[in-house]
Structures are given as structure tokens and as C-alpha cells.
Amino acid sequence: MNETIRVLFESVLMQEIAAQKLYLRMAEQTSYDDLKKLFQRLVAEESEHEKLIGSYDIEKLKLSNRSGLKKLDLVSDMDKNRMFAEDVKEVNDALDFAIKEEQKQHDQYSFMIKHLNFGDSREAFEELARQEINHKNELLKVKLEFNKNDWKSLRIN
């Protein structure tokens, strides 16, 4: 198995798990029912992503495009202290963090699609990339809708 492929899959798997933990924490801590439902749905969707990625037989994958791989440094892009957003206390900050992470996940899946030969599974990974952008857009919408609120009163304990 190619080490780059293994690292790519481990990276996206860790990010899916981190997203689940963040959204679960946000769902548990918010007093707004609409936000709670959104975060619970995002937990379920990220869990499905984790299952799909975890079940994929990466032994079958081959690199189809090596360009750009030398510049790839997955570990440096990951701030281990903020991976699970444990230090994020305000909802506005948590939303900003989640929006950024959803964009990174989309970019990661797009990179994988460009550089790996998925065969029949390509569409599944394209759908994962689309879902991550949809998550980001939903979170942006929530942020805009709640922008008139006093964010300091909406805390994550």
C-alpha cells in the first residue's frame, strides 16, 4: 500500500471524527432547538462519512496524479490543540471553526479525487466533497441568521 494514500485516508477519517465530536458538543450545549437539530443532523452525516471512509479498501487505490503531492503536508495543516475545538466557548467562534473545517474537508476530498484512481467509487467521494460544502453553506447561513444576536450570551459550556 502506498503510504501517501494511507495518510490521506487517516487524515480525513480523523477530521470526520473531530467534526462529529464538535457538532455533538455544540448540540448538547445550545439552548436553541433549531441549532440543536442542525448539529445533531450534522453528527449523523459526519458519522456516515466516517463509516464510508473506514470501510473503503485502500489497498485497491493507486495514485493517478503525483503532481502536487510533494507540497502536501497534512500534519502541518492540523492544529492538534484545536482539532476538537475544546477551547472554543462561544457559538460564533465554534461556527467559524466548523465552517473552516468543512472547507478543509471539501478541499481534502477534492484533492483525493484529483490524485487517486477510485474507479467505481469516484462518485461516492465526489458526493462527500459536495456534502462538506453543503455543511459549510448551512453553517454560514446559521451564522448570518443569528448575526443579530449577542453571541456572548450563546455559550458552549
Backbone as a chain_set.jsonl record, in Angstrom:
{"seq": "MNETIRVLFESVLMQEIAAQKLYLRMAEQTSYDDLKKLFQRLVAEESEHEKLIGSYDIEKLKLSNRSGLKKLDLVSDMDKNRMFAEDVKEVNDALDFAIKEEQKQHDQYSFMIKHLNFGDSREAFEELARQEINHKNELLKVKLEFNKNDWKSLRIN", "coords": {"N": [[0.84, -1.181, 0.0], [0.439, 2.229, -0.695], [2.036, 4.729, 1.12], [1.316, 7.446, 1.153], [-1.375, 7.385, 0.378], [-2.48, 5.982, 2.536], [-2.008, 7.823, 4.618], [-3.525, 10.004, 3.715], [-6.14, 8.921, 3.897], [-6.263, 8.333, 6.657], [-6.075, 10.911, 7.656], [-8.457, 12.223, 6.677], [-10.318, 10.625, 7.93], [-9.801, 11.115, 10.673], [-10.526, 13.812, 10.717], [-13.258, 13.664, 10.135], [-14.194, 12.364, 12.437], [-13.478, 14.242, 14.362], [-15.154, 16.343, 13.583], [-17.652, 15.235, 14.155], [-17.514, 15.082, 16.956], [-17.293, 17.806, 17.623], [-19.764, 18.849, 16.628], [-21.554, 17.331, 18.108], [-20.99, 18.178, 20.701], [-21.69, 20.872, 20.432], [-24.424, 20.59, 19.881], [-25.322, 19.503, 22.279], [-24.907, 21.611, 23.997], [-26.221, 23.911, 23.126], [-29.061, 26.048, 23.508], [-30.927, 26.544, 21.666], [-33.421, 25.176, 19.758], [-33.541, 24.807, 16.921], [-30.85, 25.052, 16.169], [-29.803, 22.93, 17.649], [-31.026, 20.721, 16.382], [-29.914, 20.97, 13.802], [-27.149, 20.575, 14.376], [-27.25, 17.96, 15.41], [-28.091, 16.547, 13.157], [-25.887, 17.027, 11.515], [-23.951, 15.621, 12.957], [-24.86, 12.995, 12.527], [-24.582, 12.816, 9.721], [-21.81, 13.221, 9.39], [-20.955, 10.985, 10.716], [-21.824, 8.987, 8.981], [-20.118, 9.565, 6.862], [-17.688, 8.884, 8.054], [-18.063, 6.094, 8.346], [-18.215, 5.27, 5.653], [-15.674, 5.993, 4.674], [-14.049, 4.536, 6.433], [-14.708, 1.946, 5.683], [-13.693, 1.626, 3.208], [-11.613, -0.05, 0.912], [-8.486, 0.604, 0.874], [-6.311, -0.583, -0.22], [-6.808, -1.124, -2.842], [-6.536, 1.218, -4.18], [-4.767, 3.451, -6.328], [-2.239, 5.842, -6.981], [-2.986, 8.316, -9.256], [-2.184, 10.699, -10.148], [0.589, 12.346, -9.523], [1.425, 14.946, -9.269], [1.716, 17.787, -7.258], [1.775, 16.367, -4.904], [4.177, 16.503, -3.508], [4.065, 18.93, -2.26], [2.161, 18.517, -0.406], [1.284, 18.529, 2.917], [-0.124, 17.176, 5.341], [-0.134, 17.075, 8.133], [0.894, 19.514, 9.076], [-1.154, 21.267, 8.58], [-2.959, 20.748, 10.446], [-4.034, 21.74, 13.476], [-3.319, 20.506, 16.359], [-4.101, 21.196, 18.945], [-6.503, 22.461, 18.58], [-8.024, 20.655, 17.273], [-10.35, 19.331, 18.13], [-11.759, 21.481, 18.887], [-11.874, 22.161, 21.581], [-11.247, 24.352, 23.095], [-12.935, 26.282, 22.253], [-15.43, 28.403, 23.145], [-17.513, 30.203, 22.64], [-20.435, 30.396, 20.63], [-20.311, 31.697, 18.147], [-17.552, 31.617, 17.585], [-17.251, 28.848, 17.493], [-18.835, 28.222, 15.288], [-17.385, 29.563, 13.282], [-15.025, 28.065, 13.386], [-16.021, 25.508, 12.651], [-16.988, 26.035, 10.069], [-14.614, 26.613, 8.722], [-13.33, 24.127, 8.981], [-15.063, 22.446, 7.546], [-14.68, 23.44, 4.969], [-11.984, 22.736, 4.657], [-12.243, 19.957, 4.69], [-13.745, 19.541, 2.347], [-11.854, 20.457, 0.472], [-9.882, 18.559, 0.882], [-11.142, 16.147, 0.068], [-11.577, 16.824, -2.609], [-8.949, 17.045, -3.491], [-8.156, 14.387, -3.16], [-9.814, 13.127, -5.036], [-8.786, 14.17, -7.363], [-6.211, 13.109, -7.405], [-6.242, 10.368, -6.949], [-7.094, 7.106, -8.161], [-10.182, 6.103, -8.09], [-11.927, 4.436, -9.328], [-15.012, 2.804, -9.621], [-15.921, 3.968, -7.298], [-15.579, 6.65, -7.334], [-17.705, 8.517, -7.638], [-18.901, 8.409, -5.114], [-17.019, 9.658, -3.481], [-16.955, 12.143, -4.676], [-19.502, 12.951, -3.966], [-19.183, 13.113, -1.186], [-17.471, 15.334, -1.047], [-19.214, 17.288, -2.048], [-21.17, 17.254, -0.021], [-19.714, 18.209, 2.16], [-19.282, 20.871, 1.416], [-21.936, 21.674, 1.348], [-22.515, 21.455, 4.092], [-20.828, 23.46, 5.071], [-22.034, 25.705, 3.863], [-24.572, 25.642, 5.074], [-23.856, 26.158, 7.723], [-22.764, 28.705, 7.424], [-25.098, 30.065, 6.742], [-26.566, 29.797, 9.123], [-24.899, 31.265, 10.79], [-25.186, 33.821, 9.643], [-27.956, 34.231, 10.029], [-28.156, 34.29, 12.78], [-26.657, 36.424, 13.366], [-27.517, 38.845, 14.366], [-27.854, 38.453, 17.016], [-26.657, 38.613, 20.4], [-23.724, 37.251, 20.603], [-22.158, 36.596, 22.781], [-23.897, 35.836, 24.722], [-24.626, 33.375, 23.951], [-23.281, 30.581, 24.757], [-20.908, 27.885, 24.824], [-20.654, 25.428, 27.036]], "CA": [[0.0, 0.0, 0.0], [1.157, 3.486, -0.766], [1.987, 5.46, 2.393], [0.581, 8.696, 0.94], [-2.803, 7.05, 0.384], [-2.844, 5.649, 3.912], [-2.021, 9.066, 5.387], [-4.693, 10.758, 3.265], [-7.352, 8.331, 4.472], [-6.244, 8.543, 8.11], [-6.327, 12.33, 7.883], [-9.875, 12.545, 6.51], [-11.052, 9.888, 8.966], [-9.656, 11.889, 11.913], [-11.29, 15.046, 10.595], [-14.682, 13.317, 10.252], [-14.441, 12.078, 13.85], [-13.397, 15.529, 15.06], [-16.378, 17.093, 13.258], [-18.739, 14.639, 14.937], [-17.367, 15.489, 18.356], [-17.608, 19.227, 17.714], [-21.199, 19.059, 16.443], [-22.244, 16.726, 19.253], [-20.792, 19.105, 21.822], [-22.491, 22.064, 20.167], [-25.835, 20.209, 20.026], [-25.595, 19.316, 23.71], [-24.751, 22.845, 24.758], [-27.045, 25.028, 22.678], [-30.437, 26.063, 24.008], [-31.778, 26.811, 20.516], [-33.847, 23.905, 19.171], [-33.16, 24.711, 15.512], [-29.408, 24.773, 16.127], [-29.61, 21.577, 18.182], [-31.407, 19.784, 15.317], [-28.897, 21.058, 12.753], [-25.915, 19.934, 14.833], [-27.495, 16.52, 15.511], [-28.094, 16.024, 11.793], [-24.506, 17.043, 11.039], [-23.273, 14.49, 13.616], [-25.259, 11.776, 11.817], [-23.989, 12.814, 8.384], [-20.361, 13.016, 9.52], [-20.8, 9.581, 11.104], [-21.943, 8.218, 7.735], [-18.861, 9.775, 6.131], [-16.671, 8.061, 8.731], [-18.304, 4.686, 8.005], [-17.846, 5.057, 4.255], [-14.213, 6.07, 4.559], [-13.479, 3.418, 7.176], [-14.987, 0.672, 5.021], [-13.084, 1.601, 1.883], [-10.398, -0.866, 0.788], [-7.481, 1.495, 0.285], [-5.312, -1.402, -0.932], [-7.152, -1.132, -4.263], [-6.291, 2.534, -4.763], [-3.453, 3.78, -6.886], [-2.061, 7.252, -7.305], [-3.121, 8.541, -10.691], [-1.616, 12.007, -10.457], [1.548, 12.641, -8.459], [1.727, 16.372, -9.178], [1.163, 18.414, -6.067], [1.945, 15.55, -3.701], [5.352, 16.934, -2.758], [3.673, 20.088, -1.465], [1.152, 18.1, 0.547], [1.726, 18.31, 4.289], [-1.393, 17.094, 6.068], [0.052, 17.279, 9.562], [1.109, 20.921, 9.402], [-2.427, 21.981, 8.464], [-3.789, 20.321, 11.544], [-3.669, 22.289, 14.77], [-3.75, 19.45, 17.276], [-4.758, 21.785, 20.116], [-7.861, 22.887, 18.224], [-8.636, 19.629, 16.439], [-11.703, 19.056, 18.603], [-12.314, 22.778, 19.274], [-12.173, 22.107, 23.003], [-11.062, 25.661, 23.703], [-13.919, 27.19, 21.688], [-16.52, 28.53, 24.107], [-18.616, 30.986, 22.115], [-21.04, 29.797, 19.455], [-19.785, 32.352, 16.948], [-16.227, 31.046, 17.341], [-17.44, 27.447, 17.121], [-19.312, 28.217, 13.907], [-16.239, 29.923, 12.437], [-14.136, 26.898, 13.366], [-16.674, 24.449, 11.883], [-17.024, 26.467, 8.666], [-13.252, 26.436, 8.213], [-13.05, 22.689, 8.901], [-15.852, 21.886, 6.441], [-13.981, 23.817, 3.742], [-10.776, 21.906, 4.571], [-12.654, 18.599, 4.31], [-14.079, 19.594, 0.921], [-10.6, 20.56, -0.268], [-9.188, 17.274, 1.017], [-11.799, 15.19, -0.82], [-11.312, 17.255, -3.98], [-7.562, 16.662, -3.745], [-8.117, 12.929, -3.308], [-10.46, 12.788, -6.306], [-7.872, 14.577, -8.431], [-4.937, 12.386, -7.387], [-6.381, 8.925, -6.759], [-7.977, 6.398, -9.066], [-11.199, 5.457, -7.259], [-12.756, 3.529, -10.119], [-16.457, 2.957, -9.45], [-16.213, 4.704, -6.062], [-15.315, 8.082, -7.524], [-18.92, 9.296, -7.388], [-19.133, 8.473, -3.665], [-16.122, 10.663, -2.924], [-17.438, 13.433, -5.174], [-20.656, 13.291, -3.122], [-18.639, 13.549, 0.107], [-16.988, 16.708, -1.23], [-20.412, 18.149, -2.145], [-21.814, 17.34, 1.294], [-18.926, 19.087, 3.036], [-19.588, 22.254, 1.023], [-23.3, 21.935, 1.835], [-22.407, 21.696, 5.536], [-20.25, 24.798, 5.236], [-23.045, 26.696, 3.496], [-25.593, 25.652, 6.126], [-23.28, 26.83, 8.886], [-22.697, 30.13, 7.079], [-26.469, 30.58, 6.823], [-26.873, 29.917, 10.559], [-24.116, 32.392, 11.303], [-25.822, 35.045, 9.174], [-29.274, 34.363, 10.659], [-28.002, 34.593, 14.198], [-25.693, 37.511, 13.478], [-28.077, 39.956, 15.133], [-27.862, 38.082, 18.432], [-25.46, 38.856, 21.203], [-23.056, 35.948, 20.635], [-21.58, 36.318, 24.1], [-24.917, 35.186, 25.542], [-24.74, 31.996, 23.46], [-22.001, 29.988, 25.113], [-20.755, 26.43, 24.868], [-20.033, 25.145, 28.353]], "C": [[0.882, 1.239, 0.0], [0.957, 4.261, 0.539], [1.199, 6.763, 2.27], [-0.921, 8.449, 1.003], [-3.265, 6.745, 1.8], [-2.958, 6.913, 4.76], [-3.22, 9.93, 5.0], [-5.967, 10.23, 3.922], [-7.389, 8.5, 5.988], [-6.577, 9.989, 8.447], [-7.809, 12.662, 7.757], [-10.726, 11.813, 7.539], [-10.985, 10.63, 10.303], [-10.489, 13.16, 11.869], [-12.789, 14.787, 10.678], [-15.054, 13.051, 11.709], [-14.427, 13.375, 14.659], [-14.653, 16.361, 14.812], [-17.564, 16.548, 14.052], [-18.692, 15.101, 16.386], [-17.716, 16.961, 18.553], [-19.116, 19.44, 17.631], [-22.009, 18.449, 17.587], [-22.163, 17.651, 20.462], [-21.653, 20.359, 21.643], [-23.989, 21.759, 20.335], [-26.221, 20.071, 21.496], [-25.648, 20.634, 24.458], [-25.664, 23.988, 24.321], [-28.457, 24.917, 23.245], [-31.425, 26.346, 22.875], [-32.113, 25.499, 19.81], [-33.429, 23.742, 17.716], [-31.674, 24.401, 15.355], [-29.127, 23.353, 16.592], [-29.912, 20.541, 17.092], [-30.377, 19.785, 14.185], [-27.637, 20.312, 13.168], [-26.086, 18.425, 14.961], [-27.501, 15.871, 14.13], [-26.67, 15.984, 11.232], [-23.69, 15.921, 11.681], [-23.575, 13.209, 12.851], [-24.614, 11.698, 10.435], [-22.478, 12.591, 8.438], [-20.063, 11.569, 9.938], [-20.9, 8.667, 9.885], [-20.681, 8.365, 6.889], [-17.768, 8.882, 6.725], [-16.832, 6.589, 8.356], [-17.883, 4.379, 6.579], [-16.334, 5.027, 4.095], [-13.558, 4.878, 5.244], [-13.673, 2.075, 6.5], [-14.296, 0.542, 3.667], [-11.786, 0.8, 1.897], [-9.324, -0.046, 0.077], [-6.371, 0.728, -0.433], [-5.556, -1.375, -2.443], [-6.811, 0.18, -4.958], [-4.869, 2.671, -5.291], [-3.415, 5.28, -7.135], [-2.153, 7.406, -8.818], [-2.494, 9.859, -11.115], [-0.699, 12.407, -9.297], [1.851, 14.13, -8.311], [1.026, 16.966, -7.958], [1.389, 17.635, -4.793], [3.146, 15.988, -2.869], [5.025, 18.112, -1.851], [2.707, 19.723, -0.345], [1.776, 17.822, 1.91], [0.491, 18.339, 5.18], [-1.245, 17.431, 7.542], [0.2, 18.753, 9.907], [-0.184, 21.72, 9.359], [-3.344, 21.693, 9.648], [-3.259, 20.902, 12.852], [-4.204, 21.333, 15.828], [-4.478, 20.005, 18.5], [-6.198, 22.173, 19.831], [-8.605, 21.828, 17.432], [-10.084, 19.36, 16.839], [-12.36, 20.322, 19.13], [-12.669, 22.822, 20.757], [-12.029, 23.463, 23.677], [-12.046, 26.692, 23.156], [-15.131, 27.228, 22.614], [-17.721, 29.282, 23.559], [-19.116, 30.371, 20.809], [-20.487, 30.407, 18.17], [-18.409, 31.783, 16.59], [-16.327, 29.59, 16.892], [-17.919, 27.337, 15.682], [-18.183, 28.557, 12.939], [-15.294, 28.735, 12.274], [-14.723, 25.805, 12.474], [-16.718, 24.787, 10.396], [-15.657, 26.246, 8.014], [-12.928, 24.945, 8.026], [-13.823, 22.031, 7.768], [-15.191, 22.226, 5.1], [-12.726, 22.957, 3.564], [-11.129, 20.475, 4.153], [-13.007, 18.543, 2.824], [-12.803, 19.607, 0.081], [-9.839, 19.241, -0.249], [-9.806, 16.231, 0.075], [-11.546, 15.545, -2.284], [-9.897, 16.877, -4.399], [-7.474, 15.157, -4.004], [-8.707, 12.502, -4.654], [-9.514, 13.078, -7.478], [-6.657, 13.652, -8.538], [-5.046, 10.867, -7.239], [-7.347, 8.35, -7.78], [-8.959, 5.589, -8.222], [-12.035, 4.445, -8.028], [-14.231, 3.842, -9.912], [-16.828, 3.791, -8.232], [-16.013, 6.209, -6.192], [-16.526, 8.937, -7.181], [-19.205, 9.436, -5.889], [-18.255, 9.557, -3.039], [-16.444, 12.062, -3.453], [-18.632, 13.898, -4.343], [-20.199, 13.743, -1.733], [-18.164, 14.996, 0.015], [-18.17, 17.67, -1.306], [-21.079, 18.327, -0.788], [-21.04, 18.255, 2.23], [-19.169, 20.551, 2.696], [-21.005, 22.616, 1.461], [-23.305, 22.215, 3.329], [-21.885, 23.101, 5.791], [-21.294, 25.872, 4.952], [-24.17, 26.779, 4.522], [-25.1, 26.402, 7.36], [-23.141, 28.334, 8.64], [-24.077, 30.777, 7.19], [-26.872, 30.78, 8.29], [-26.161, 31.122, 11.142], [-24.752, 33.718, 10.893], [-27.176, 35.278, 9.854], [-29.17, 34.797, 12.111], [-27.085, 35.784, 14.441], [-26.207, 38.685, 14.301], [-28.108, 39.666, 16.63], [-26.573, 38.525, 19.124], [-24.776, 37.502, 21.392], [-22.496, 35.616, 22.007], [-22.596, 35.646, 25.016], [-25.137, 33.734, 25.12], [-23.401, 31.31, 23.696], [-22.065, 28.477, 25.044], [-20.003, 26.141, 26.161], [-19.178, 23.902, 28.322]], "O": [[1.94, 1.269, 0.628], [-0.172, 4.424, 1.0], [0.485, 7.139, 3.199], [-1.654, 9.225, 1.616], [-4.329, 7.202, 2.218], [-3.904, 7.056, 5.535], [-3.861, 10.523, 5.867], [-6.774, 11.003, 4.439], [-8.448, 8.783, 6.547], [-7.285, 10.256, 9.418], [-8.367, 13.316, 8.637], [-11.753, 12.335, 7.974], [-11.998, 10.76, 10.99], [-11.092, 13.545, 12.871], [-13.522, 15.604, 11.234], [-16.119, 13.47, 12.162], [-15.267, 13.575, 15.536], [-15.159, 17.01, 15.727], [-18.381, 17.315, 14.561], [-19.715, 15.467, 16.966], [-18.361, 17.322, 19.537], [-19.688, 20.135, 18.469], [-23.036, 18.999, 17.985], [-23.156, 17.873, 21.156], [-22.267, 20.841, 22.595], [-24.733, 22.581, 20.87], [-27.311, 20.473, 21.903], [-26.365, 20.756, 25.452], [-25.859, 24.94, 25.077], [-28.975, 23.816, 23.436], [-32.634, 26.383, 23.106], [-31.225, 24.796, 19.327], [-33.007, 22.658, 17.312], [-31.285, 23.591, 14.513], [-28.307, 22.651, 15.999], [-29.146, 19.596, 16.901], [-30.012, 18.727, 13.67], [-27.112, 19.506, 12.4], [-25.159, 17.678, 14.65], [-26.976, 14.772, 13.955], [-26.29, 15.027, 10.558], [-22.83, 15.332, 11.026], [-22.671, 12.427, 12.556], [-24.152, 10.634, 10.024], [-21.93, 11.853, 7.62], [-19.039, 11.005, 9.553], [-20.155, 7.694, 9.767], [-20.228, 7.401, 6.272], [-17.026, 8.217, 6.002], [-15.843, 5.911, 8.079], [-17.265, 3.346, 6.319], [-15.787, 4.131, 3.452], [-12.625, 4.281, 4.707], [-12.885, 1.154, 6.718], [-14.312, -0.526, 3.055], [-10.961, 0.96, 2.795], [-9.26, -0.007, -1.152], [-5.582, 1.319, -1.171], [-4.631, -1.576, -3.229], [-6.799, 0.247, -6.187], [-3.92, 2.088, -4.768], [-4.429, 5.9, -7.456], [-1.473, 6.702, -9.565], [-2.298, 10.105, -12.305], [-1.174, 12.762, -8.218], [2.47, 14.536, -7.328], [-0.134, 16.657, -7.685], [1.217, 18.178, -3.701], [3.128, 15.856, -1.645], [5.637, 18.276, -0.796], [2.463, 20.524, 0.558], [2.675, 16.992, 2.04], [0.11, 19.386, 5.705], [-2.15, 18.018, 8.135], [-0.319, 19.199, 10.93], [-0.3, 22.744, 10.033], [-4.382, 22.334, 9.814], [-2.15, 20.578, 13.275], [-5.392, 21.348, 16.15], [-5.375, 19.353, 19.033], [-7.025, 22.21, 20.742], [-9.715, 22.081, 16.963], [-10.946, 19.182, 15.977], [-13.415, 20.248, 19.76], [-13.654, 23.451, 21.144], [-12.63, 23.698, 24.725], [-11.998, 27.857, 23.551], [-15.781, 26.207, 22.84], [-18.848, 29.02, 23.979], [-18.331, 29.889, 19.992], [-20.226, 29.686, 17.206], [-18.137, 31.501, 15.423], [-15.579, 29.151, 16.018], [-17.469, 26.465, 14.938], [-18.04, 27.917, 11.897], [-14.827, 28.439, 11.174], [-14.018, 25.237, 11.64], [-16.507, 23.913, 9.555], [-15.567, 25.752, 6.89], [-12.323, 24.557, 7.027], [-13.294, 21.146, 7.096], [-15.15, 21.389, 4.199], [-12.434, 22.501, 2.459], [-10.412, 19.856, 3.367], [-12.616, 17.608, 2.125], [-12.682, 18.866, -0.895], [-9.226, 18.854, -1.244], [-9.088, 15.519, -0.627], [-11.325, 14.657, -3.107], [-9.673, 16.44, -5.528], [-6.808, 14.712, -4.939], [-8.166, 11.625, -5.327], [-9.458, 12.325, -8.45], [-6.134, 13.435, -9.631], [-4.051, 10.158, -7.389], [-8.292, 9.013, -8.208], [-8.616, 4.526, -7.704], [-12.779, 3.674, -7.423], [-14.651, 4.994, -10.013], [-17.956, 4.277, -8.148], [-16.259, 6.952, -5.243], [-16.397, 9.963, -6.512], [-19.699, 10.474, -5.449], [-18.708, 10.291, -2.161], [-16.229, 13.053, -2.755], [-18.766, 15.086, -4.048], [-20.78, 14.67, -1.168], [-18.432, 15.795, 0.913], [-18.139, 18.743, -0.703], [-21.505, 19.429, -0.443], [-21.639, 18.996, 3.01], [-19.253, 21.387, 3.595], [-21.25, 23.741, 1.897], [-24.014, 23.109, 3.792], [-22.424, 23.838, 6.616], [-21.424, 26.834, 5.709], [-24.668, 27.868, 4.81], [-25.837, 27.182, 7.963], [-23.375, 29.139, 9.542], [-24.206, 31.901, 7.674], [-27.447, 31.808, 8.647], [-26.746, 31.902, 11.893], [-24.848, 34.637, 11.706], [-27.499, 36.41, 10.213], [-29.99, 35.571, 12.605], [-26.774, 36.114, 15.585], [-25.416, 39.438, 14.87], [-28.367, 40.569, 17.426], [-25.55, 38.772, 18.486], [-25.188, 36.703, 22.233], [-22.378, 34.439, 22.35], [-22.221, 34.967, 25.972], [-25.759, 32.958, 25.845], [-22.483, 31.46, 22.89], [-23.127, 27.872, 25.186], [-18.861, 26.564, 26.342], [-18.592, 23.53, 29.338]]}, "num_chains": 1, "name": "protein.A"}
